[in-house]
Amino acid sequence: MNTTLENNDVEKRVYRKAIEDAQKKLNALLKSLPKDTASDLVELFQQYANTDDENLQSEIIETVEEIFMPETMLVELREEFDLSHEDAYIRNKLTTYRLSVGKVIKDCREKLGMNQVELAEKAGISQSHVCRLETGVHVPTSVTIEKIANALGTSPSQIDPGFPEDQ
């Protein structure tokens, strides 16, 4: 019985140490963020707190994850886990998709004479998110595609040809 209590104490110490390490890493990451990115995070957290829309909450979480795990960290993870040829093929297809959708968004926006700030305001997303979408850094969710399509006065399938027509 005494061994169980000792094991619990060890587990608690290990858990506390893991939490402390995670907090230190998060603190270092937050300190390293550019001010505009930190402002974007504040805006995203406020949007999350002020909505009950699960799709929007999910999109916000994905955006926050993308901010905290930039492409450079993903490259390190790929190297660490040595992605297979099939994984690399899928990653390349996804990159092509992101760049294609981003180009369509930018072309439509420019055709309407809008800047990124105007599109962001009309779509209800941040300008930095519009920028990341247009440059192919982020994969837009279906909710974001719908918002941008509405803001551009087009259908979601014009932005993403794979988007279901009935949504």
N, C-alpha and C positions, 0 to 999 in steps of 0.2 A: 504494500500500500504506500509506503514511503517513497518507493521508486517512482510511482505514478505522479506523486506531488513534485518530485525533483524533475521529472520529465516535463511537467506542466510549466515549472519555473524556467527551464531551459527554453521551451517553446516560446514563452512570453518574452524572454530576453532576445531571442532571435527575431521575433516579430517586431519588437520595439526597435531593434537595430535596423531592420529592413525599412521600417517607417522613417526613421531618422535619415537613413541614406537617401531614400526617395525624396524627402523634404529638402535635403541639401541639393540634390540634382535639380529639383524643380526651382528652387531659389536661384541657383546659378543660371538656369535656362531663362527664367523671368528677367534677371538682371541683364542678360545678353540680348534680349529682344530690342529691336529698334522701337522708338517711341510710337510710331504710327501703327506698328503691329500690336503693341500693348494697348493702344486705343481701340484697335479692332477687337481685341479680346474682351475689353470692357463692354463694348457695344454688343458683342455676341452674347456675353453672359446676361446683359440686361434684356436682350430679346428673348433669351431662353426663359428668364424669370417671369416675363410678361406674356407668355403664350401657353395655351393648353394644347395647341396643335402638335400632335405627336410627330407628324412628318417634318414640320419645321424644327422641332426639337432635335430630331434625328439629323437633319441637315446641319444644324448648329454644332452638334457634337462632332460630326464628320469634319467640319471646317476647323474646329478647335484641334482635333487630332492632326489635321494636315499642317497646322501652324506649329504644333509641338513636335511633329515628326516630319521635318522637311526632307526633300529629295536626297540631300546629302546623307542623312541618317539612313534612309532606305537603301542607298547604295552600299553603305557599310553592312547593313543587315543582309543584303543579297550576297555580298562577299562572304560574310560569316556563315551563311547557310548554304552557299554554293547552289544557286538555283539550277534546276535541270534545263535542258534544251526546251522542253515543253513550257516551262515557266517563263523562260526568256521570250518565247514566241508570244505567249499571252500578254506579257508585259509590253512587248512591242506593239501588239494590236491595240492595247489600251492607250498607249502613247499616241498612236495614229488617230484613234478616236478622239482623245482629248484635244489634240491640235486641230483636227477637222471641225469639231463643234466650236472651239474657240474662234477659229477663223470665220465661221458663219455668223457667230454673234457679232464679232467686230465689223464684218462687212455690212450686215443689216443695220447696225448702229450708225456707222459712218454714212450709209446711204440715206438715212433719215436726218443726218446732220446733228446727231446727238453726241455728246461727250460721255465719258464713263460715269461722271458724277450724275448727269441727268438720267442715264439709264438706271443707275443704282437706285436713285430716289424713286423713279417710276416703278421699278421692280420690287422695291422694299428690301434691298440687300445693300451691303457696303460697297463702296467704290473699289476698295482693295480686292474684294471678292470678284467683282466684275473683271478687274485686271488679271487676277489669277486664272479666271476661266478663259479669258481671251488669249492668254499666253500659253494655255494648255497645261498649267501647273496643277489645276484641280479638275476632277471629274464632276460635272454637275449632276445633282440628283434630279429626279423627275419633277420634284416640287420647284427647284430652281429653274429648270427648263421651262416649265409652265409660266412662272413669274416673268422670266425674260421674254418669252414669246408674247405674253400679254402686253408687256411694256413696249415691245417692238411692233405690236399690231400684226403679228403673224401666228401661225400655228406651231405648236411644239414639234410637229414632224418636219417642219421646214428647217428647224435648228438641228434636230437629231432625227435623221431618216428612219431610225429604228424605233422611234417613239410611237406607241400604239395610237391609232387615229381616234379611238373612242374615249380617250382620257381627257 
